[in-house]
Amino acid sequence: MAPLTNALFGFLFVLFCYLIVAARTRQRVLALTLTGLLVVTLVSPPPAQAQGSVLLAIQSVMKVINGAINTALKAINSIRMAINKFYQEVVNGELKPVLNTLVTIRKQGTWSEIVYLVVPTLNDSDQEFRGLARWVKSELGPDVPLHFSQFHPEYLLKNLPLTPVPTLERAKAICDAEGLHYVYIGNVPGHPAESTYCPKCRRVVVERAGFAVRAVHLNRGKCQFCQQAIPGVWDGLLHL
């Protein structure tokens, strides 16, 4: 009976999420749960004025479930000004509501992480990487994890190449130099930057390979080697 009960609970949870997001945005949505995280995909893009509501609606549900949100952030141009061209022409949306929502999430004490899909020729300049790092550090803090994800040519962007790994490594190096503590490279299984490193002693505290966790060297949210606090949700508890 346990698998059936879990499946029924999962279905009801997805339906609940669907109703909340749809009510807030008046848009059709597809929602699913995956390993405790909520993923919401808009079937039809919301109007610009509703995009902040989409993320806030998702945030409201996630705060109740596990207090963690993984937000996809596509492009930033400078520390003072976010250029909307990429969002308007490629994402079909507005960037400012996304940035405002990230700040709101952080102020409310909800754990959040940023995923930046690096698309060749569209948002892969050093200026954008540096501006992103400076914005994250000044508005969210240096401990908010930032994931640079490799683009794969699918669906409407089949004309563009796979993101070169050196581009992702350059993005990480720029953000490391700007003072961000937890910068990752994603969609490149086996890359060392999948793992979490202690910002003090530089030892691996969470070793990853793709979606698998191979080893955890944490004790109550602290590095086992030097006792440096590592922000995150560890053993179901939020450590900031």
C-alpha positions as CSV (number, residue, x, y, z in Angstrom):
1,M,0.0,0.0,0.0
2,A,2.9,2.4,0.6
3,P,3.8,2.8,-3.1
4,L,0.2,3.5,-4.0
5,T,-0.2,6.0,-1.1
6,N,3.0,7.8,-2.2
7,A,1.8,7.9,-5.8
8,L,-1.5,9.3,-4.8
9,F,0.1,11.9,-2.6
10,G,2.4,12.9,-5.4
11,F,-0.5,13.3,-7.8
12,L,-2.4,15.4,-5.4
13,F,0.7,17.6,-4.7
14,V,1.2,18.1,-8.5
15,L,-2.5,19.1,-8.9
16,F,-2.2,21.5,-5.9
17,C,0.9,23.1,-7.5
18,Y,-0.9,23.4,-10.8
19,L,-3.9,25.1,-9.3
20,I,-1.7,27.6,-7.4
21,V,0.5,28.6,-10.3
22,A,-2.4,28.7,-12.8
23,A,-4.5,30.8,-10.5
24,R,-1.6,33.3,-9.9
25,T,-0.7,33.6,-13.6
26,R,-3.8,32.5,-15.5
27,Q,-1.5,30.4,-17.7
28,R,-1.5,26.7,-18.5
29,V,1.3,25.0,-16.7
30,L,2.9,21.6,-16.5
31,A,4.2,20.7,-13.1
32,L,6.0,17.7,-11.8
33,T,8.1,16.7,-8.8
34,L,11.5,15.2,-9.0
35,T,13.5,14.1,-6.0
36,G,11.8,16.6,-3.7
37,L,12.2,19.6,-6.1
38,L,9.4,21.3,-7.9
39,V,9.8,21.9,-11.6
40,V,7.2,24.0,-13.3
41,T,7.2,24.5,-17.1
42,L,5.0,27.1,-18.7
43,V,3.1,25.5,-21.6
44,S,2.3,29.0,-22.9
45,P,4.6,31.9,-21.9
46,P,3.0,34.4,-19.4
47,P,2.9,38.1,-20.0
48,A,5.8,40.1,-18.8
49,Q,3.9,41.5,-15.8
50,A,3.0,38.0,-14.6
51,Q,6.5,36.4,-14.6
52,G,7.3,37.5,-11.1
53,S,4.0,36.0,-10.0
54,V,5.0,32.7,-11.5
55,L,8.2,32.5,-9.5
56,L,6.5,33.8,-6.3
57,A,3.8,31.2,-6.7
58,I,6.4,28.5,-7.1
59,Q,8.3,29.9,-4.1
60,S,5.2,29.8,-1.9
61,V,4.8,26.1,-2.6
62,M,8.5,25.3,-2.3
63,K,8.8,27.1,1.0
64,V,6.2,24.8,2.5
65,I,7.7,21.6,1.0
66,N,11.5,21.9,1.5
67,G,12.6,25.5,1.6
68,A,14.8,25.1,-1.5
69,I,14.4,26.6,-4.9
70,N,16.5,26.2,-8.0
71,T,16.0,29.1,-10.3
72,A,17.0,29.2,-13.9
73,L,18.7,32.5,-14.7
74,K,19.5,33.0,-18.4
75,A,21.4,36.2,-18.9
76,I,22.7,39.3,-17.2
77,N,24.8,42.1,-18.8
78,S,26.3,44.3,-16.1
79,I,26.2,45.0,-12.3
80,R,24.0,48.0,-12.7
81,M,21.9,47.2,-15.8
82,A,20.3,44.0,-17.0
83,I,19.9,43.9,-20.7
84,N,16.5,42.4,-21.7
85,K,17.4,41.7,-25.3
86,F,18.2,38.0,-24.7
87,Y,15.2,37.5,-22.6
88,Q,12.9,39.3,-25.0
89,E,14.2,37.7,-28.2
90,V,15.1,34.2,-27.0
91,V,13.2,33.5,-23.8
92,N,10.2,35.6,-24.7
93,G,10.1,37.3,-21.3
94,E,11.5,40.0,-19.1
95,L,14.5,39.7,-16.8
96,K,13.7,42.3,-14.1
97,P,10.9,40.3,-12.5
98,V,13.2,37.3,-12.2
99,L,15.9,39.3,-10.5
100,N,13.4,40.9,-8.2
101,T,12.1,37.5,-7.2
102,L,15.5,36.1,-6.5
103,V,16.1,39.0,-4.1
104,T,12.7,38.4,-2.4
105,I,13.4,34.7,-2.0
106,R,16.8,35.4,-0.4
107,K,15.4,38.1,2.0
108,Q,12.7,35.6,3.1
109,G,15.4,33.1,4.2
110,T,14.5,30.5,1.6
111,W,17.5,28.5,0.2
112,S,17.9,29.2,-3.5
113,E,20.4,28.3,-6.2
114,I,20.9,29.8,-9.7
115,V,21.3,27.9,-12.9
116,Y,22.7,29.9,-15.9
117,L,22.3,28.1,-19.2
118,V,25.3,29.2,-21.3
119,V,24.1,29.4,-24.9
120,P,27.0,30.0,-27.4
121,T,27.0,33.4,-29.1
122,L,23.9,34.5,-27.1
123,N,25.0,34.9,-23.4
124,D,28.5,33.6,-23.2
125,S,30.6,36.8,-23.0
126,D,33.1,37.6,-20.2
127,Q,31.1,40.8,-19.6
128,E,28.0,38.9,-18.8
129,F,29.7,36.4,-16.6
130,R,31.4,39.2,-14.6
131,G,28.2,41.2,-14.4
132,L,26.3,38.2,-13.2
133,A,28.9,37.4,-10.5
134,R,28.9,41.0,-9.2
135,W,25.1,41.2,-9.1
136,V,24.8,37.9,-7.3
137,K,27.5,38.9,-4.7
138,S,26.0,42.3,-4.1
139,E,22.3,41.4,-4.1
140,L,22.2,37.8,-2.9
141,G,25.6,37.2,-1.2
142,P,28.7,35.2,-2.1
143,D,27.3,31.9,-0.7
144,V,24.4,31.5,-3.2
145,P,25.4,28.6,-5.5
146,L,25.7,29.4,-9.2
147,H,25.6,26.6,-11.8
148,F,26.8,27.2,-15.3
149,S,24.9,24.6,-17.4
150,Q,26.1,23.3,-20.8
151,F,23.7,24.0,-23.6
152,H,22.6,21.2,-25.9
153,P,21.2,22.0,-29.3
154,E,17.6,20.9,-29.1
155,Y,14.1,22.1,-30.0
156,L,14.2,25.7,-31.3
157,L,17.9,26.3,-31.1
158,K,19.3,23.4,-33.1
159,N,21.4,25.8,-35.2
160,L,23.7,26.5,-32.3
161,P,26.6,24.3,-31.1
162,L,27.1,22.5,-27.8
163,T,28.6,24.9,-25.2
164,P,32.4,24.3,-25.2
165,V,33.6,23.1,-21.8
166,P,36.4,25.7,-21.8
167,T,33.6,28.4,-22.0
168,L,32.0,27.0,-18.9
169,E,35.4,26.8,-17.1
170,R,36.0,30.4,-18.1
171,A,32.7,31.5,-16.6
172,K,33.5,29.7,-13.4
173,A,37.0,31.2,-13.2
174,I,35.6,34.7,-13.6
175,C,33.0,34.2,-10.9
176,D,35.5,32.6,-8.6
177,A,37.7,35.6,-9.1
178,E,34.8,37.9,-8.3
179,G,34.4,36.3,-4.9
180,L,31.6,33.8,-5.3
181,H,32.2,30.7,-3.1
182,Y,30.1,28.0,-4.8
183,V,30.3,28.0,-8.6
184,Y,29.5,24.8,-10.4
185,I,29.6,23.4,-14.0
186,G,26.6,21.4,-14.9
187,N,25.5,19.0,-17.8
188,V,29.2,17.8,-18.0
189,P,29.2,14.5,-16.1
190,G,32.5,13.8,-14.4
191,H,33.7,17.3,-14.3
192,P,35.5,18.2,-11.1
193,A,33.3,21.4,-10.8
194,E,30.2,19.2,-10.2
195,S,31.4,18.8,-6.6
196,T,31.2,21.2,-3.6
197,Y,34.5,22.5,-2.3
198,C,35.1,24.1,1.1
199,P,36.0,27.8,0.4
200,K,38.5,27.8,3.3
201,C,40.6,24.6,2.9
202,R,39.5,23.8,-0.7
203,R,38.9,20.1,0.1
204,V,35.9,18.4,-1.5
205,V,33.0,18.3,1.0
206,V,30.3,16.9,-1.4
207,E,31.6,14.7,-4.2
208,R,29.3,14.3,-7.1
209,A,29.2,12.4,-10.4
210,G,26.2,13.5,-12.5
211,F,23.2,13.1,-10.3
212,A,24.9,10.7,-7.9
213,V,26.5,11.8,-4.6
214,R,29.7,9.7,-4.0
215,A,30.8,11.1,-0.7
216,V,29.8,13.7,1.9
217,H,32.4,15.2,4.2
218,L,30.2,17.4,6.4
219,N,29.4,17.3,10.0
220,R,26.3,19.3,11.0
221,G,26.8,21.7,8.1
222,K,30.5,22.1,8.6
223,C,33.6,20.9,6.7
224,Q,35.0,17.8,8.4
225,F,38.5,19.0,7.6
226,C,38.6,22.6,8.8
227,Q,35.2,23.1,10.5
228,Q,34.2,25.9,8.0
229,A,30.5,26.3,7.9
230,I,29.1,25.3,4.5
231,P,25.7,26.9,3.7
232,G,23.0,24.7,2.4
233,V,20.2,22.2,3.3
234,W,22.0,19.3,5.0
235,D,20.1,16.4,6.6
236,G,16.9,18.3,6.2
237,L,18.1,21.4,8.1
238,L,18.9,24.8,6.6
239,H,22.4,26.1,7.4
240,L,23.1,29.8,6.4
